[in-house]
């Protein structure tokens, strides 16, 4: 891990990430054929092949992580009579540059998603595209698919439309600084102050997003708060893992993307087109969720009930906000993973249990997820009145592959995250930590320690414990290359 006296954690973790991707059938590098194809793409898409509205004069902005350059979406709001508000979400028209069946598309189809490891991002599309020619970059004219939604003052949907347009990002903003400003704990970000009227527009967006959020919770959407971590590097040396929490700016974007994804599913259904639905089924381990609620002094019905679960979560957050992320993690684990399924015209959707929506697709991140790019192609065909570009059998196979690819990518991300944790903790073998059980099955029992917030396997003392139990553990072994952290119950 040392080279001429310098610690090379970043390169160690990058090597681990590459190996983990290859082991799971993912390609860390683009083929020579794909790179040759990339050389022939020299400019962003123009609306020459189809009519597109000119919306470049609107106060579009992007809000993403500080270092994000693969900008998939822009938002803008417009105040309308009688307390209504129009929300526009512009999605980068990636399909206009990345043609189906191309070598670049083949790489994206193989990986199905960008892979975000603590040491490096392995993009689904070449950076020349995802961070430039297909990115909604600041002060650049770009072709987009726009989802238009008009909401009443109470958050109910009044009307909607989907169409193609030319847009221009007026300001590239970051979550943390925007959230601090919205919450009154920080100054107005420079990017907002530089654009006349953008501050008022973002306030309008924030008010609309908060109304949509409260409406979803009223329908039984789950208000969960899990802890994400991000690495802290000093050069190439890993110094720590910081908590990355939800904030008001992230809520704003999340609410608009949830609404847009639901509208896209409904639009495709109205056009008699199949869609790739993002589904979270009714939880199989509801019985354990009932037990967890009882341990917190609440009673849940014997059958899955999202509204009852949300009421419990609301009271749990109010009574113990510091421990609420731990409870949220347990609930997330017990709800089970999401998957992609094809919904054919006329069929009833399975729905997304956690979001309390019946029709929901992934459409707002076509630079980062292949399912979103597939949905964009279905959507553009529906807008033009053309038949779907894929057969039913092709869509079924692609949906299953996207589920598998996303699962593989998450396993890579988790493994590299655990390798980073092993680097930080390899000198602390024998120390004891407070922990919570995050997984319990025939394959093993897993726990997450609180400081630093990392997960490992409970090798000894797992008898009689289940997800959500808190316990004291001792670190007994680390393996940086395999991403292993092993504990025993104290």
C-alpha positions as CSV (number, residue, x, y, z in Angstrom):
1,X,0.0,0.0,0.0
2,X,3.1,2.3,0.0
3,X,5.0,3.7,-2.9
4,X,8.1,5.8,-2.2
5,X,6.8,6.5,1.3
6,X,3.4,7.6,0.1
7,X,0.2,5.8,1.1
8,X,-1.7,4.6,-1.9
9,X,-5.1,3.7,-0.5
10,X,-7.0,5.1,-3.6
11,X,-5.1,2.8,-6.0
12,X,-5.5,-0.2,-3.8
13,X,-9.3,0.4,-3.7
14,X,-9.5,1.0,-7.4
15,X,-7.7,-2.3,-8.1
16,X,-10.2,-4.1,-5.7
17,X,-13.1,-2.4,-7.5
18,X,-11.9,-3.5,-10.9
19,X,-11.5,-7.1,-9.8
20,X,-14.9,-7.1,-8.1
21,X,-16.6,-5.9,-11.2
22,X,-14.9,-8.5,-13.4
23,X,-15.9,-11.2,-10.9
24,X,-19.6,-10.2,-11.3
25,X,-19.7,-9.9,-15.0
26,X,-19.3,-6.1,-15.2
27,X,-16.8,-4.3,-17.5
28,X,-14.6,-1.7,-15.8
29,X,-13.3,-0.5,-19.2
30,X,-14.8,0.4,-22.5
31,X,-13.8,-1.8,-25.5
32,X,-11.6,-0.5,-28.3
33,X,-14.6,-0.7,-30.6
34,X,-16.7,1.5,-28.3
35,X,-13.9,4.1,-28.0
36,X,-13.5,4.1,-31.7
37,X,-17.2,4.8,-32.0
38,X,-16.9,7.5,-29.5
39,X,-14.3,9.3,-31.6
40,X,-16.9,9.8,-34.2
41,X,-19.3,11.7,-31.9
42,X,-18.2,15.3,-31.9
43,X,-21.2,17.4,-30.9
44,X,-24.4,17.2,-28.7
45,X,-27.7,16.3,-30.3
46,X,-29.8,18.9,-32.1
47,X,-33.6,18.8,-32.7
48,X,-33.2,18.1,-36.4
49,X,-34.9,14.7,-36.3
50,X,-38.1,15.7,-34.5
51,X,-39.9,18.9,-33.4
52,X,-38.8,20.3,-30.1
53,X,-40.0,23.4,-28.2
54,X,-37.5,26.1,-27.3
55,X,-37.4,26.4,-23.5
56,X,-33.9,27.8,-23.2
57,X,-35.1,31.0,-21.7
58,X,-36.6,29.5,-18.5
59,X,-34.8,29.6,-15.2
60,X,-33.6,26.0,-15.4
61,X,-31.0,24.8,-12.8
62,X,-29.5,21.5,-11.7
63,X,-29.0,20.5,-8.1
64,X,-26.6,17.5,-7.5
65,X,-23.5,16.5,-5.5
66,X,-20.7,19.1,-5.4
67,X,-18.5,17.1,-7.8
68,X,-21.2,15.7,-10.2
69,X,-20.8,16.5,-13.8
70,X,-23.1,13.8,-15.3
71,X,-26.2,16.0,-15.0
72,X,-29.3,14.2,-16.0
73,X,-32.1,16.6,-14.9
74,X,-33.0,20.2,-14.6
75,X,-36.0,21.7,-12.8
76,X,-38.0,25.0,-13.0
77,X,-41.3,26.2,-11.5
78,X,-43.9,28.6,-12.6
79,X,-46.6,30.2,-10.4
80,X,-50.0,30.0,-12.0
81,X,-53.5,31.4,-11.1
82,X,-55.6,30.1,-8.1
83,X,-52.6,28.8,-6.2
84,X,-51.5,26.3,-8.8
85,X,-47.9,25.7,-9.8
86,X,-46.3,24.2,-12.9
87,X,-43.3,22.1,-12.4
88,X,-41.1,21.2,-15.3
89,X,-38.4,18.5,-15.2
90,X,-36.0,18.3,-18.1
91,X,-34.3,14.9,-18.7
92,X,-31.2,14.8,-20.9
93,X,-32.0,13.2,-24.3
94,X,-29.2,10.6,-24.1
95,X,-30.9,8.4,-26.7
96,X,-30.4,11.1,-29.3
97,X,-26.6,10.5,-29.1
98,X,-26.4,6.9,-27.9
99,X,-28.1,4.8,-30.5
100,X,-29.6,1.4,-29.6
101,X,-27.4,-1.5,-30.8
102,X,-24.2,0.6,-30.9
103,X,-21.0,-0.4,-29.2
104,X,-21.4,2.2,-26.6
105,X,-25.0,1.1,-26.0
106,X,-23.7,-2.5,-25.7
107,X,-21.3,-1.5,-22.8
108,X,-24.2,0.4,-21.1
109,X,-26.4,-2.7,-21.5
110,X,-23.8,-5.0,-20.0
111,X,-23.2,-2.9,-16.9
112,X,-26.8,-1.5,-16.7
113,X,-25.6,1.3,-14.3
114,X,-22.7,3.5,-13.4
115,X,-20.8,1.9,-10.5
116,X,-20.0,4.3,-7.7
117,X,-17.2,3.0,-5.5
118,X,-15.4,5.0,-2.8
119,X,-12.2,5.2,-4.9
120,X,-13.6,5.8,-8.4
121,X,-16.7,6.0,-10.5
122,X,-17.0,3.6,-13.3
123,X,-19.4,5.4,-15.7
124,X,-22.1,3.6,-17.7
125,X,-21.3,5.9,-20.6
126,X,-17.9,7.4,-21.6
127,X,-17.2,10.6,-19.8
128,X,-17.0,12.5,-23.1
129,X,-20.8,11.9,-23.3
130,X,-22.0,11.6,-19.7
131,X,-20.2,14.7,-18.4
132,X,-20.3,16.7,-21.6
133,X,-22.2,15.9,-24.8
134,X,-25.2,14.2,-23.1
135,X,-25.0,16.1,-19.8
136,X,-27.2,19.1,-19.1
137,X,-24.1,21.2,-18.5
138,X,-24.2,24.8,-17.4
139,X,-24.9,27.5,-20.1
140,X,-25.1,24.9,-22.8
141,X,-28.0,24.2,-25.2
142,X,-29.2,20.7,-24.9
143,X,-32.0,18.5,-26.2
144,X,-34.2,17.1,-23.5
145,X,-37.4,15.2,-22.7
146,X,-39.6,17.4,-20.5
147,X,-42.2,16.2,-18.1
148,X,-44.6,19.0,-17.3
149,X,-46.8,18.8,-14.2
150,X,-49.4,21.3,-12.9
151,X,-50.3,20.9,-9.3
152,X,-53.1,22.5,-7.2
153,X,-52.2,24.3,-4.0
154,X,-53.0,21.0,-2.1
155,X,-50.5,19.0,-4.2
156,X,-53.1,17.2,-6.3
157,X,-52.2,16.8,-10.0
158,X,-54.3,19.0,-12.3
159,X,-52.7,18.2,-15.7
160,X,-49.5,16.9,-17.3
161,X,-47.7,16.5,-20.6
162,X,-44.5,15.0,-22.0
163,X,-42.6,16.5,-24.9
164,X,-39.2,17.2,-26.4
165,X,-37.5,20.6,-25.9
166,X,-34.2,22.5,-26.1
167,X,-33.1,23.7,-22.7
168,X,-30.2,25.6,-21.1
169,X,-28.9,25.1,-17.5
170,X,-28.7,28.5,-16.0
171,X,-27.0,27.4,-12.7
172,X,-25.1,24.3,-11.5
173,X,-25.9,24.0,-7.8
174,X,-24.9,21.6,-5.0
175,X,-27.2,19.9,-2.5
176,X,-25.5,21.0,0.7
177,X,-25.2,24.7,0.0
178,X,-28.7,24.9,-1.4
179,X,-30.1,23.0,1.6
180,X,-28.3,25.3,4.1
181,X,-29.8,28.4,2.3
182,X,-33.3,26.9,2.2
183,X,-33.1,26.0,5.9
184,X,-31.8,29.4,6.9
185,X,-28.4,28.2,8.1
186,X,-26.3,29.4,5.2
187,X,-25.9,32.2,2.7
188,X,-27.4,32.3,-0.7
189,X,-25.2,30.2,-3.0
190,X,-23.2,32.1,-5.5
191,X,-24.8,30.3,-8.5
192,X,-28.3,31.4,-7.3
193,X,-27.3,35.0,-6.7
194,X,-25.8,35.3,-10.2
195,X,-29.1,34.5,-11.9
196,X,-31.9,37.1,-11.5
197,X,-35.1,35.5,-10.2
198,X,-33.6,32.1,-9.5
199,X,-33.8,32.5,-5.7
200,X,-37.6,33.1,-5.9
201,X,-38.0,30.3,-8.3
202,X,-36.2,27.8,-6.0
203,X,-38.3,29.0,-3.1
204,X,-41.4,28.2,-5.2
205,X,-39.9,24.8,-6.1
206,X,-39.2,24.1,-2.4
207,X,-42.7,24.9,-1.3
208,X,-44.2,22.7,-4.0
209,X,-41.8,19.8,-3.1
210,X,-42.8,20.0,0.6
211,X,-46.5,19.8,-0.3
212,X,-45.9,16.8,-2.6
213,X,-43.9,15.1,0.2
214,X,-46.6,15.6,2.8
215,X,-49.2,14.2,0.3
216,X,-47.1,11.0,-0.3
217,X,-46.8,10.5,3.4
218,X,-50.5,10.9,3.7
219,X,-50.9,8.0,1.2
220,X,-48.5,5.8,3.2
221,X,-45.1,6.6,1.7
222,X,-42.4,5.7,4.2
223,X,-40.2,8.5,5.6
224,X,-37.0,6.6,6.1
225,X,-33.6,8.1,7.0
226,X,-30.7,5.8,6.3
227,X,-27.0,6.8,6.7
228,X,-24.9,6.9,3.6
229,X,-21.1,7.4,3.9
230,X,-18.6,9.2,1.7
231,X,-14.9,8.8,1.7
232,X,-12.5,11.5,3.0
233,X,-9.2,11.4,1.1
234,X,-6.0,13.4,1.7
235,X,-4.3,13.0,-1.7
236,X,-4.5,9.2,-2.1
237,X,-4.6,8.4,1.6
238,X,-8.0,7.4,3.0
239,X,-8.5,9.4,6.2
240,X,-12.1,8.5,7.1
241,X,-15.7,7.8,6.2
242,X,-18.2,10.7,6.8
243,X,-22.0,10.4,7.1
244,X,-23.9,11.9,4.2
245,X,-27.5,12.7,5.4
246,X,-30.7,13.6,3.6
247,X,-31.4,17.4,3.4
248,X,-34.0,19.8,2.1
249,X,-32.4,20.2,-1.3
250,X,-32.2,16.4,-1.8
251,X,-35.9,16.2,-0.8
252,X,-36.8,18.8,-3.4
253,X,-35.1,16.8,-6.2
254,X,-36.4,13.5,-4.9
255,X,-40.0,14.7,-4.8
256,X,-39.9,16.0,-8.4
257,X,-38.2,12.9,-9.7
258,X,-40.7,10.6,-7.9
259,X,-43.6,12.6,-9.5
260,X,-41.9,12.7,-12.9
261,X,-41.3,8.9,-12.8
262,X,-44.9,8.3,-11.9
263,X,-46.1,10.6,-14.7
264,X,-43.9,8.8,-17.3
265,X,-45.5,5.4,-16.3
266,X,-49.0,6.9,-16.7
267,X,-48.1,8.6,-20.0
268,X,-46.8,5.3,-21.4
269,X,-49.9,3.5,-20.2
270,X,-52.1,6.1,-21.8
271,X,-50.3,5.6,-25.1
272,X,-50.8,1.8,-24.9
273,X,-47.1,1.3,-24.6
274,X,-45.4,-1.2,-22.3
275,X,-43.2,0.3,-19.5
276,X,-40.3,-0.9,-17.3
277,X,-41.7,-0.5,-13.8
278,X,-39.6,-0.2,-10.7
279,X,-41.3,-2.5,-8.2
280,X,-40.9,-3.1,-4.4
281,X,-43.3,-5.9,-3.4
282,X,-45.2,-6.2,-0.2
283,X,-42.5,-7.2,2.4
284,X,-42.1,-10.9,3.0
285,X,-40.7,-10.2,6.5
286,X,-43.6,-8.1,7.7
287,X,-43.8,-10.3,10.9
288,X,-40.3,-9.0,11.9
289,X,-41.3,-5.4,11.2
290,X,-44.3,-6.0,13.5
291,X,-42.0,-7.3,16.3
292,X,-39.7,-4.2,15.8
293,X,-42.6,-1.9,16.2
294,X,-43.7,-3.7,19.3
295,X,-40.2,-3.3,20.8
296,X,-40.7,0.5,20.3
297,X,-44.1,0.5,21.9
298,X,-46.2,0.5,18.8
299,X,-48.7,-2.0,17.3
300,X,-48.9,-2.9,13.6
301,X,-51.6,-5.0,11.9
302,X,-50.7,-8.6,11.0
303,X,-50.9,-7.8,7.2
304,X,-48.6,-5.3,5.4
305,X,-50.0,-1.8,5.8
306,X,-47.9,1.1,4.6
307,X,-50.0,3.8,6.3
308,X,-49.7,2.1,9.6
309,X,-46.0,1.6,9.1
310,X,-45.5,5.3,8.3
311,X,-47.4,6.3,11.4
312,X,-45.1,4.1,13.5
313,X,-42.0,5.6,11.7
314,X,-43.3,9.2,12.3
315,X,-43.7,8.5,16.1
316,X,-40.3,6.7,16.3
317,X,-38.5,9.6,14.6
318,X,-40.1,12.1,17.0
319,X,-39.3,10.1,20.1
320,X,-35.7,9.1,19.3
321,X,-34.3,11.1,16.4
322,X,-30.7,10.0,17.0
323,X,-31.5,6.3,16.7
324,X,-34.0,6.7,13.9
325,X,-31.4,6.0,11.1
326,X,-30.7,2.6,12.7
327,X,-34.4,1.8,12.8
328,X,-34.7,2.9,9.2
329,X,-31.9,0.7,8.1
330,X,-33.6,-2.3,9.7
331,X,-36.9,-1.5,8.0
332,X,-35.1,-1.1,4.6
333,X,-33.5,-4.5,5.0
334,X,-36.8,-6.1,5.9
335,X,-38.7,-4.5,3.0
336,X,-36.5,-6.3,0.5
337,X,-34.9,-5.1,-2.7
338,X,-36.5,-3.5,-5.7
339,X,-36.7,-5.0,-9.2
340,X,-37.6,-4.1,-12.7
341,X,-40.7,-5.7,-14.3
342,X,-42.5,-5.1,-17.6
343,X,-46.0,-3.7,-17.3
344,X,-47.9,-4.4,-20.5
345,X,-50.9,-2.2,-21.6
346,X,-54.0,-2.9,-19.7
347,X,-52.2,-4.7,-16.8
348,X,-52.4,-3.6,-13.2
349,X,-49.1,-2.6,-11.6
350,X,-47.6,-4.3,-8.6
351,X,-46.5,-0.9,-7.3
352,X,-43.7,0.4,-5.0
353,X,-44.5,-0.4,-1.4
354,X,-42.1,2.2,0.1
355,X,-43.2,5.1,-2.1
356,X,-46.9,4.2,-1.9
357,X,-47.4,4.5,-5.7
358,X,-49.0,2.0,-8.1
359,X,-47.2,3.0,-11.3
360,X,-43.6,3.9,-11.1
361,X,-40.7,3.7,-13.5
362,X,-37.1,4.9,-13.7
363,X,-36.7,7.6,-16.3
364,X,-34.8,10.5,-14.8
365,X,-31.1,9.3,-15.0
366,X,-30.4,8.0,-18.5
367,X,-26.7,8.9,-18.2
368,X,-26.4,6.6,-15.2
369,X,-29.0,3.8,-15.5
370,X,-29.7,1.7,-18.5
371,X,-33.4,1.1,-17.4
372,X,-33.8,4.9,-17.7
373,X,-32.3,4.9,-21.2
374,X,-34.7,2.1,-22.2
375,X,-37.6,4.1,-20.8
376,X,-36.5,7.2,-22.7
377,X,-36.6,5.2,-26.0
378,X,-40.1,3.9,-25.2
379,X,-41.2,7.4,-24.2
380,X,-39.8,9.1,-27.4
381,X,-41.5,6.5,-29.5
382,X,-44.8,7.1,-27.7
383,X,-44.4,10.9,-28.2
384,X,-43.9,10.4,-31.9
385,X,-46.8,8.0,-32.2
386,X,-44.4,5.2,-33.2
387,X,-44.5,1.5,-32.1
388,X,-42.2,0.5,-29.2
389,X,-38.6,0.0,-30.3
390,X,-38.4,-3.3,-28.5
391,X,-40.5,-6.5,-28.6
392,X,-42.2,-7.8,-25.5
393,X,-39.7,-10.6,-25.2
394,X,-36.8,-8.2,-25.5
395,X,-38.2,-6.0,-22.8
396,X,-38.7,-8.9,-20.4
397,X,-35.1,-10.0,-20.9
398,X,-33.8,-6.5,-20.5
399,X,-35.8,-5.8,-17.4
400,X,-34.5,-9.0,-15.7
401,X,-30.9,-8.1,-16.8
402,X,-31.2,-4.6,-15.4
403,X,-32.3,-6.0,-12.0
404,X,-29.3,-8.4,-12.0
405,X,-26.9,-5.8,-13.2
406,X,-28.0,-3.3,-10.5
407,X,-27.7,-6.0,-7.8
408,X,-24.1,-6.8,-9.1
409,X,-23.2,-3.1,-9.0
410,X,-24.5,-2.7,-5.5
411,X,-22.4,-5.7,-4.3
412,X,-19.3,-4.2,-5.9
413,X,-20.0,-0.8,-4.2
414,X,-20.6,-2.5,-0.8
415,X,-17.4,-4.7,-1.2
416,X,-15.2,-1.7,-2.0
417,X,-16.8,0.2,0.8
418,X,-16.0,-2.6,3.2
419,X,-12.4,-2.8,1.8
420,X,-12.1,0.9,2.7
421,X,-13.5,0.2,6.2
422,X,-11.0,-2.6,6.5
423,X,-8.2,-0.2,5.7
424,X,-9.3,2.1,8.4
425,X,-9.9,-0.6,11.0
426,X,-7.1,-3.1,10.4
427,X,-5.1,-1.6,13.2
428,X,-8.0,-1.8,15.6
429,X,-8.5,-5.6,15.8
430,X,-9.6,-6.5,19.3
431,X,-11.6,-3.3,19.9
432,X,-15.2,-3.4,20.9
433,X,-18.1,-1.5,19.2
434,X,-21.8,-0.8,19.6
435,X,-23.7,-2.4,16.6
436,X,-27.0,-3.2,15.1
437,X,-28.0,-6.3,13.2
438,X,-28.7,-5.5,9.5
439,X,-29.1,-9.0,8.1
440,X,-30.0,-12.4,9.3
441,X,-30.4,-15.5,7.0
442,X,-29.1,-18.9,6.3
443,X,-26.1,-17.2,4.6
444,X,-25.1,-15.4,7.7
445,X,-25.7,-12.6,10.1
446,X,-24.4,-9.0,9.5
447,X,-24.0,-6.1,11.8
448,X,-23.3,-2.4,11.3
449,X,-21.1,-0.6,13.9
450,X,-21.9,3.0,14.6
451,X,-18.4,4.6,14.6
452,X,-17.4,4.4,11.8
453,X,-20.7,3.4,10.2
454,X,-19.6,0.2,8.4
455,X,-21.0,-3.3,8.1
456,X,-19.4,-6.6,8.7
457,X,-20.2,-10.3,9.4
458,X,-21.0,-11.6,12.8
459,X,-19.0,-14.9,12.9
460,X,-19.7,-15.9,16.5
461,X,-22.6,-15.3,18.9
462,X,-25.4,-14.9,16.3
463,X,-27.7,-17.4,17.8
464,X,-31.2,-16.0,18.6
465,X,-30.7,-12.5,17.2
466,X,-32.5,-10.9,14.2
467,X,-32.6,-7.7,12.2
468,X,-32.8,-4.6,14.4
469,X,-31.3,-6.1,17.5
470,X,-28.6,-4.0,19.1
471,X,-25.5,-5.6,20.6
472,X,-21.9,-5.1,21.5
473,X,-19.3,-6.7,19.2
474,X,-15.6,-7.2,19.0
475,X,-13.6,-6.9,15.7
476,X,-11.7,-10.1,15.3
477,X,-10.5,-10.0,11.6
478,X,-10.1,-7.8,8.6
479,X,-9.3,-8.6,4.9
480,X,-8.8,-5.5,2.8
481,X,-8.7,-7.4,-0.5
482,X,-11.9,-9.3,0.0
483,X,-13.7,-6.5,1.9
484,X,-14.2,-8.7,5.0
485,X,-14.8,-7.3,8.5
486,X,-15.5,-10.1,11.0
487,X,-17.0,-9.6,14.5
488,X,-18.0,-11.7,17.4
489,X,-20.7,-10.9,20.0
490,X,-19.4,-9.7,23.3
